[in-house]
Amino acid sequence: MNIATFRRLFLIDKKLLERKVLKIEGYLRELKSVKVETLQDYRENFVIKRFIERNLELIIEQIIDICRHLVSRVSSKVPETYSECFEILAEEGLISLKNVEVYKKMAKFRNLLIHSYDKVDDEIVYGIYKKHLNDFSIFLQEMKVLLKSDL
């Protein structure tokens, strides 16, 4: 982390980040409380489908909000896309470069959910629910490390 980035860290709203981290943790708990064993079960229960889609959307919204806040405080660059926001955070050393592609996929998935460009693919949503909730936990870990630093 360069000295300019270090100085800008003092402008980060730690309380805001803490609130957003808590929200993400809550949404993750809610998602994990729902048990859907098969793709067929997922497809047949529209209430569960919407619940999972909405919670994924809410989690990703919080992650993007965190990203935008951090970038606005530590970089002179203005991201043109949510994906670029994560790239800037990695450049500034605030998140791991190895996780950037996962976070960019989250942002793209959020856009699909929000704008329903075509039709939300049940298989993709169910796959995220079953296999990729840990990706959100990885982001949370990165933020907790940042929060423990001298902000």
CNS distance restraints for C-alpha pairs under 8 A (distance, minus, plus):
assign (resid   1 and name CA) (resid   5 and name CA) 6.22 0.50 0.50
assign (resid   1 and name CA) (resid   6 and name CA) 6.56 0.50 0.50
assign (resid   1 and name CA) (resid  92 and name CA) 6.40 0.50 0.50
assign (resid   1 and name CA) (resid  93 and name CA) 5.75 0.50 0.50
assign (resid   2 and name CA) (resid   6 and name CA) 6.25 0.50 0.50
assign (resid   2 and name CA) (resid  92 and name CA) 7.90 0.50 0.50
assign (resid   3 and name CA) (resid   7 and name CA) 6.15 0.50 0.50
assign (resid   4 and name CA) (resid   8 and name CA) 6.29 0.50 0.50
assign (resid   4 and name CA) (resid  74 and name CA) 7.86 0.50 0.50
assign (resid   5 and name CA) (resid   9 and name CA) 6.28 0.50 0.50
assign (resid   5 and name CA) (resid  74 and name CA) 5.33 0.50 0.50
assign (resid   5 and name CA) (resid  75 and name CA) 7.30 0.50 0.50
assign (resid   5 and name CA) (resid  92 and name CA) 6.93 0.50 0.50
assign (resid   6 and name CA) (resid  10 and name CA) 7.50 0.50 0.50
assign (resid   7 and name CA) (resid  11 and name CA) 7.95 0.50 0.50
assign (resid   8 and name CA) (resid  12 and name CA) 7.27 0.50 0.50
assign (resid   8 and name CA) (resid  73 and name CA) 5.84 0.50 0.50
assign (resid   8 and name CA) (resid  74 and name CA) 5.15 0.50 0.50
assign (resid   9 and name CA) (resid  73 and name CA) 6.86 0.50 0.50
assign (resid   9 and name CA) (resid  74 and name CA) 6.40 0.50 0.50
assign (resid   9 and name CA) (resid 151 and name CA) 5.54 0.50 0.50
assign (resid  10 and name CA) (resid 151 and name CA) 5.36 0.50 0.50
assign (resid  11 and name CA) (resid  73 and name CA) 6.00 0.50 0.50
assign (resid  11 and name CA) (resid 151 and name CA) 7.94 0.50 0.50
assign (resid  12 and name CA) (resid  69 and name CA) 7.56 0.50 0.50
assign (resid  12 and name CA) (resid  70 and name CA) 6.62 0.50 0.50
assign (resid  12 and name CA) (resid  73 and name CA) 6.07 0.50 0.50
assign (resid  12 and name CA) (resid 151 and name CA) 6.70 0.50 0.50
assign (resid  13 and name CA) (resid  17 and name CA) 6.51 0.50 0.50
assign (resid  14 and name CA) (resid  18 and name CA) 6.13 0.50 0.50
assign (resid  14 and name CA) (resid 147 and name CA) 6.78 0.50 0.50
assign (resid  14 and name CA) (resid 151 and name CA) 6.87 0.50 0.50
assign (resid  15 and name CA) (resid  19 and name CA) 6.17 0.50 0.50
assign (resid  16 and name CA) (resid  20 and name CA) 6.29 0.50 0.50
assign (resid  17 and name CA) (resid  21 and name CA) 6.07 0.50 0.50
assign (resid  17 and name CA) (resid  66 and name CA) 6.41 0.50 0.50
assign (resid  17 and name CA) (resid 143 and name CA) 7.96 0.50 0.50
assign (resid  17 and name CA) (resid 147 and name CA) 7.83 0.50 0.50
assign (resid  18 and name CA) (resid  22 and name CA) 6.20 0.50 0.50
assign (resid  18 and name CA) (resid 147 and name CA) 7.69 0.50 0.50
assign (resid  19 and name CA) (resid  23 and name CA) 6.27 0.50 0.50
assign (resid  20 and name CA) (resid  24 and name CA) 6.24 0.50 0.50
assign (resid  20 and name CA) (resid  62 and name CA) 5.94 0.50 0.50
assign (resid  20 and name CA) (resid  63 and name CA) 7.82 0.50 0.50
assign (resid  20 and name CA) (resid  66 and name CA) 7.22 0.50 0.50
assign (resid  21 and name CA) (resid  25 and name CA) 6.22 0.50 0.50
assign (resid  21 and name CA) (resid  62 and name CA) 7.83 0.50 0.50
assign (resid  21 and name CA) (resid 140 and name CA) 6.54 0.50 0.50
assign (resid  21 and name CA) (resid 143 and name CA) 7.60 0.50 0.50
assign (resid  22 and name CA) (resid  26 and name CA) 6.19 0.50 0.50
assign (resid  23 and name CA) (resid  27 and name CA) 6.23 0.50 0.50
assign (resid  23 and name CA) (resid  59 and name CA) 7.71 0.50 0.50
assign (resid  23 and name CA) (resid  62 and name CA) 7.59 0.50 0.50
assign (resid  24 and name CA) (resid  28 and name CA) 6.11 0.50 0.50
assign (resid  24 and name CA) (resid  58 and name CA) 7.80 0.50 0.50
assign (resid  24 and name CA) (resid  59 and name CA) 5.26 0.50 0.50
assign (resid  24 and name CA) (resid  62 and name CA) 6.71 0.50 0.50
assign (resid  24 and name CA) (resid  63 and name CA) 7.89 0.50 0.50
assign (resid  24 and name CA) (resid 140 and name CA) 7.93 0.50 0.50
assign (resid  25 and name CA) (resid  29 and name CA) 6.19 0.50 0.50
assign (resid  26 and name CA) (resid  30 and name CA) 6.27 0.50 0.50
assign (resid  27 and name CA) (resid  31 and name CA) 6.23 0.50 0.50
assign (resid  27 and name CA) (resid  55 and name CA) 5.90 0.50 0.50
assign (resid  27 and name CA) (resid  56 and name CA) 7.90 0.50 0.50
assign (resid  27 and name CA) (resid  58 and name CA) 7.42 0.50 0.50
assign (resid  27 and name CA) (resid  59 and name CA) 6.46 0.50 0.50
assign (resid  28 and name CA) (resid  32 and name CA) 6.12 0.50 0.50
assign (resid  28 and name CA) (resid  55 and name CA) 7.69 0.50 0.50
assign (resid  28 and name CA) (resid  59 and name CA) 7.63 0.50 0.50
assign (resid  28 and name CA) (resid 133 and name CA) 7.55 0.50 0.50
assign (resid  29 and name CA) (resid  33 and name CA) 6.15 0.50 0.50
assign (resid  30 and name CA) (resid  34 and name CA) 6.93 0.50 0.50
assign (resid  30 and name CA) (resid  55 and name CA) 7.89 0.50 0.50
assign (resid  31 and name CA) (resid  52 and name CA) 6.46 0.50 0.50
assign (resid  31 and name CA) (resid  55 and name CA) 6.86 0.50 0.50
assign (resid  31 and name CA) (resid 129 and name CA) 7.82 0.50 0.50
assign (resid  36 and name CA) (resid  41 and name CA) 6.36 0.50 0.50
assign (resid  36 and name CA) (resid  42 and name CA) 6.18 0.50 0.50
assign (resid  37 and name CA) (resid  41 and name CA) 6.79 0.50 0.50
assign (resid  37 and name CA) (resid  42 and name CA) 7.85 0.50 0.50
assign (resid  38 and name CA) (resid  42 and name CA) 6.36 0.50 0.50
assign (resid  39 and name CA) (resid  43 and name CA) 6.12 0.50 0.50
assign (resid  39 and name CA) (resid 122 and name CA) 7.83 0.50 0.50
assign (resid  39 and name CA) (resid 123 and name CA) 6.90 0.50 0.50
assign (resid  39 and name CA) (resid 126 and name CA) 6.49 0.50 0.50
assign (resid  40 and name CA) (resid  44 and name CA) 6.17 0.50 0.50
assign (resid  41 and name CA) (resid  45 and name CA) 6.36 0.50 0.50
assign (resid  42 and name CA) (resid  46 and name CA) 7.58 0.50 0.50
assign (resid  42 and name CA) (resid  48 and name CA) 6.79 0.50 0.50
assign (resid  42 and name CA) (resid  49 and name CA) 6.13 0.50 0.50
assign (resid  42 and name CA) (resid 122 and name CA) 7.84 0.50 0.50
assign (resid  42 and name CA) (resid 126 and name CA) 7.10 0.50 0.50
assign (resid  43 and name CA) (resid  49 and name CA) 6.99 0.50 0.50
assign (resid  43 and name CA) (resid 122 and name CA) 6.71 0.50 0.50
assign (resid  45 and name CA) (resid  49 and name CA) 6.21 0.50 0.50
assign (resid  46 and name CA) (resid  50 and name CA) 6.08 0.50 0.50
assign (resid  47 and name CA) (resid  51 and name CA) 6.09 0.50 0.50
assign (resid  48 and name CA) (resid  52 and name CA) 6.06 0.50 0.50
assign (resid  49 and name CA) (resid  53 and name CA) 6.09 0.50 0.50
assign (resid  50 and name CA) (resid  54 and name CA) 5.83 0.50 0.50
assign (resid  51 and name CA) (resid  55 and name CA) 6.11 0.50 0.50
assign (resid  52 and name CA) (resid  56 and name CA) 6.11 0.50 0.50
assign (resid  52 and name CA) (resid 125 and name CA) 7.94 0.50 0.50
assign (resid  52 and name CA) (resid 129 and name CA) 7.36 0.50 0.50
assign (resid  53 and name CA) (resid  57 and name CA) 6.13 0.50 0.50
assign (resid  53 and name CA) (resid 113 and name CA) 7.31 0.50 0.50
assign (resid  53 and name CA) (resid 125 and name CA) 6.97 0.50 0.50
assign (resid  54 and name CA) (resid  58 and name CA) 6.11 0.50 0.50
assign (resid  55 and name CA) (resid  59 and name CA) 6.10 0.50 0.50
assign (resid  56 and name CA) (resid  60 and name CA) 6.19 0.50 0.50
assign (resid  56 and name CA) (resid 110 and name CA) 7.93 0.50 0.50
assign (resid  57 and name CA) (resid  61 and name CA) 6.04 0.50 0.50
assign (resid  57 and name CA) (resid 110 and name CA) 5.76 0.50 0.50
assign (resid  57 and name CA) (resid 113 and name CA) 6.89 0.50 0.50
assign (resid  57 and name CA) (resid 114 and name CA) 7.65 0.50 0.50
assign (resid  58 and name CA) (resid  62 and name CA) 6.31 0.50 0.50
assign (resid  59 and name CA) (resid  63 and name CA) 6.32 0.50 0.50
assign (resid  59 and name CA) (resid 136 and name CA) 7.88 0.50 0.50
assign (resid  60 and name CA) (resid  64 and name CA) 6.08 0.50 0.50
assign (resid  60 and name CA) (resid 106 and name CA) 6.51 0.50 0.50
assign (resid  60 and name CA) (resid 107 and name CA) 6.83 0.50 0.50
assign (resid  60 and name CA) (resid 110 and name CA) 6.45 0.50 0.50
assign (resid  61 and name CA) (resid  65 and name CA) 6.10 0.50 0.50
assign (resid  61 and name CA) (resid 110 and name CA) 7.56 0.50 0.50
assign (resid  62 and name CA) (resid  66 and name CA) 6.18 0.50 0.50
assign (resid  63 and name CA) (resid  67 and name CA) 6.19 0.50 0.50
assign (resid  63 and name CA) (resid 139 and name CA) 7.95 0.50 0.50
assign (resid  64 and name CA) (resid  68 and name CA) 6.06 0.50 0.50
assign (resid  64 and name CA) (resid  82 and name CA) 6.80 0.50 0.50
assign (resid  64 and name CA) (resid 107 and name CA) 7.35 0.50 0.50
assign (resid  65 and name CA) (resid  69 and name CA) 6.11 0.50 0.50
assign (resid  66 and name CA) (resid  70 and name CA) 6.15 0.50 0.50
assign (resid  67 and name CA) (resid  71 and name CA) 6.09 0.50 0.50
assign (resid  67 and name CA) (resid  85 and name CA) 6.27 0.50 0.50
assign (resid  67 and name CA) (resid  86 and name CA) 6.54 0.50 0.50
assign (resid  67 and name CA) (resid  89 and name CA) 7.21 0.50 0.50
assign (resid  68 and name CA) (resid  72 and name CA) 6.06 0.50 0.50
assign (resid  68 and name CA) (resid  82 and name CA) 8.00 0.50 0.50
assign (resid  68 and name CA) (resid  85 and name CA) 6.49 0.50 0.50
assign (resid  69 and name CA) (resid  73 and name CA) 6.46 0.50 0.50
assign (resid  70 and name CA) (resid  74 and name CA) 6.12 0.50 0.50
assign (resid  70 and name CA) (resid  89 and name CA) 7.42 0.50 0.50
assign (resid  71 and name CA) (resid  75 and name CA) 5.41 0.50 0.50
assign (resid  71 and name CA) (resid  77 and name CA) 7.69 0.50 0.50
assign (resid  71 and name CA) (resid  78 and name CA) 7.73 0.50 0.50
assign (resid  71 and name CA) (resid  85 and name CA) 6.74 0.50 0.50
assign (resid  71 and name CA) (resid  88 and name CA) 6.82 0.50 0.50
assign (resid  71 and name CA) (resid  89 and name CA) 6.29 0.50 0.50
assign (resid  72 and name CA) (resid  76 and name CA) 7.33 0.50 0.50
assign (resid  72 and name CA) (resid  77 and name CA) 7.99 0.50 0.50
assign (resid  72 and name CA) (resid  78 and name CA) 7.45 0.50 0.50
assign (resid  74 and name CA) (resid  92 and name CA) 7.37 0.50 0.50
assign (resid  75 and name CA) (resid  88 and name CA) 7.54 0.50 0.50
assign (resid  75 and name CA) (resid  92 and name CA) 7.53 0.50 0.50
assign (resid  77 and name CA) (resid  88 and name CA) 7.68 0.50 0.50
assign (resid  78 and name CA) (resid  85 and name CA) 8.00 0.50 0.50
assign (resid  79 and name CA) (resid  84 and name CA) 5.35 0.50 0.50
assign (resid  79 and name CA) (resid  85 and name CA) 5.20 0.50 0.50
assign (resid  79 and name CA) (resid  88 and name CA) 7.64 0.50 0.50
assign (resid  80 and name CA) (resid  84 and name CA) 6.51 0.50 0.50
assign (resid  80 and name CA) (resid  85 and name CA) 7.75 0.50 0.50
assign (resid  81 and name CA) (resid  85 and name CA) 6.50 0.50 0.50
assign (resid  82 and name CA) (resid  86 and name CA) 6.93 0.50 0.50
assign (resid  82 and name CA) (resid 104 and name CA) 7.29 0.50 0.50
assign (resid  82 and name CA) (resid 107 and name CA) 6.09 0.50 0.50
assign (resid  83 and name CA) (resid  87 and name CA) 6.72 0.50 0.50
assign (resid  83 and name CA) (resid 103 and name CA) 7.37 0.50 0.50
assign (resid  83 and name CA) (resid 104 and name CA) 4.58 0.50 0.50
assign (resid  83 and name CA) (resid 105 and name CA) 7.83 0.50 0.50
assign (resid  83 and name CA) (resid 107 and name CA) 6.23 0.50 0.50
assign (resid  83 and name CA) (resid 108 and name CA) 7.60 0.50 0.50
assign (resid  84 and name CA) (resid  88 and name CA) 6.30 0.50 0.50
assign (resid  84 and name CA) (resid 104 and name CA) 7.86 0.50 0.50
assign (resid  85 and name CA) (resid  89 and name CA) 6.44 0.50 0.50
assign (resid  86 and name CA) (resid  90 and name CA) 6.28 0.50 0.50
assign (resid  86 and name CA) (resid  95 and name CA) 7.95 0.50 0.50
assign (resid  86 and name CA) (resid 100 and name CA) 6.02 0.50 0.50
assign (resid  86 and name CA) (resid 103 and name CA) 6.80 0.50 0.50
assign (resid  86 and name CA) (resid 104 and name CA) 6.79 0.50 0.50
assign (resid  87 and name CA) (resid  91 and name CA) 6.20 0.50 0.50
assign (resid  87 and name CA) (resid  97 and name CA) 7.84 0.50 0.50
assign (resid  87 and name CA) (resid 100 and name CA) 6.39 0.50 0.50
assign (resid  88 and name CA) (resid  92 and name CA) 6.17 0.50 0.50
assign (resid  89 and name CA) (resid  93 and name CA) 6.28 0.50 0.50
assign (resid  89 and name CA) (resid  94 and name CA) 5.33 0.50 0.50
assign (resid  89 and name CA) (resid  95 and name CA) 5.89 0.50 0.50
assign (resid  90 and name CA) (resid  94 and name CA) 5.72 0.50 0.50
assign (resid  90 and name CA) (resid  95 and name CA) 4.89 0.50 0.50
assign (resid  90 and name CA) (resid  96 and name CA) 5.82 0.50 0.50
assign (resid  90 and name CA) (resid  97 and name CA) 5.26 0.50 0.50
assign (resid  90 and name CA) (resid 100 and name CA) 7.05 0.50 0.50
assign (resid  91 and name CA) (resid  97 and name CA) 7.77 0.50 0.50
assign (resid  94 and name CA) (resid 142 and name CA) 7.92 0.50 0.50
assign (resid  94 and name CA) (resid 146 and name CA) 7.14 0.50 0.50
assign (resid  95 and name CA) (resid  99 and name CA) 7.52 0.50 0.50
assign (resid  95 and name CA) (resid 100 and name CA) 7.72 0.50 0.50
assign (resid  95 and name CA) (resid 142 and name CA) 6.27 0.50 0.50
assign (resid  96 and name CA) (resid 100 and name CA) 6.86 0.50 0.50
assign (resid  96 and name CA) (resid 142 and name CA) 7.84 0.50 0.50
assign (resid  99 and name CA) (resid 103 and name CA) 6.41 0.50 0.50
assign (resid 100 and name CA) (resid 104 and name CA) 6.10 0.50 0.50
assign (resid 101 and name CA) (resid 105 and name CA) 6.21 0.50 0.50
assign (resid 102 and name CA) (resid 106 and name CA) 6.36 0.50 0.50
assign (resid 102 and name CA) (resid 135 and name CA) 7.38 0.50 0.50
assign (resid 103 and name CA) (resid 107 and name CA) 6.44 0.50 0.50
assign (resid 104 and name CA) (resid 108 and name CA) 6.36 0.50 0.50
assign (resid 105 and name CA) (resid 109 and name CA) 6.02 0.50 0.50
assign (resid 106 and name CA) (resid 110 and name CA) 6.10 0.50 0.50
assign (resid 107 and name CA) (resid 111 and name CA) 6.37 0.50 0.50
assign (resid 108 and name CA) (resid 112 and name CA) 6.40 0.50 0.50
assign (resid 109 and name CA) (resid 113 and name CA) 6.28 0.50 0.50
assign (resid 110 and name CA) (resid 114 and name CA) 6.04 0.50 0.50
assign (resid 111 and name CA) (resid 115 and name CA) 5.80 0.50 0.50
assign (resid 111 and name CA) (resid 116 and name CA) 7.61 0.50 0.50
assign (resid 112 and name CA) (resid 116 and name CA) 5.04 0.50 0.50
assign (resid 112 and name CA) (resid 117 and name CA) 5.76 0.50 0.50
assign (resid 112 and name CA) (resid 118 and name CA) 7.90 0.50 0.50
assign (resid 112 and name CA) (resid 120 and name CA) 6.86 0.50 0.50
assign (resid 113 and name CA) (resid 120 and name CA) 6.56 0.50 0.50
assign (resid 116 and name CA) (resid 120 and name CA) 6.15 0.50 0.50
assign (resid 120 and name CA) (resid 124 and name CA) 7.97 0.50 0.50
assign (resid 120 and name CA) (resid 125 and name CA) 7.69 0.50 0.50
assign (resid 121 and name CA) (resid 125 and name CA) 6.50 0.50 0.50
assign (resid 122 and name CA) (resid 126 and name CA) 5.92 0.50 0.50
assign (resid 123 and name CA) (resid 127 and name CA) 5.90 0.50 0.50
assign (resid 124 and name CA) (resid 128 and name CA) 6.23 0.50 0.50
assign (resid 125 and name CA) (resid 129 and name CA) 6.22 0.50 0.50
assign (resid 126 and name CA) (resid 130 and name CA) 6.06 0.50 0.50
assign (resid 127 and name CA) (resid 131 and name CA) 5.67 0.50 0.50
assign (resid 127 and name CA) (resid 132 and name CA) 7.21 0.50 0.50
assign (resid 128 and name CA) (resid 132 and name CA) 4.68 0.50 0.50
assign (resid 128 and name CA) (resid 133 and name CA) 6.51 0.50 0.50
assign (resid 129 and name CA) (resid 133 and name CA) 5.99 0.50 0.50
assign (resid 132 and name CA) (resid 136 and name CA) 7.62 0.50 0.50
assign (resid 133 and name CA) (resid 137 and name CA) 6.90 0.50 0.50
assign (resid 134 and name CA) (resid 138 and name CA) 6.23 0.50 0.50
assign (resid 135 and name CA) (resid 139 and name CA) 6.55 0.50 0.50
assign (resid 136 and name CA) (resid 140 and name CA) 6.29 0.50 0.50
assign (resid 137 and name CA) (resid 141 and name CA) 6.18 0.50 0.50
assign (resid 138 and name CA) (resid 142 and name CA) 6.37 0.50 0.50
assign (resid 139 and name CA) (resid 143 and name CA) 6.32 0.50 0.50
assign (resid 140 and name CA) (resid 144 and name CA) 6.11 0.50 0.50
assign (resid 141 and name CA) (resid 145 and name CA) 6.24 0.50 0.50
assign (resid 142 and name CA) (resid 146 and name CA) 6.35 0.50 0.50
assign (resid 143 and name CA) (resid 147 and name CA) 6.05 0.50 0.50
assign (resid 144 and name CA) (resid 148 and name CA) 6.16 0.50 0.50
assign (resid 145 and name CA) (resid 149 and name CA) 6.50 0.50 0.50
assign (resid 146 and name CA) (resid 151 and name CA) 7.76 0.50 0.50
assign (resid 147 and name CA) (resid 151 and name CA) 6.72 0.50 0.50
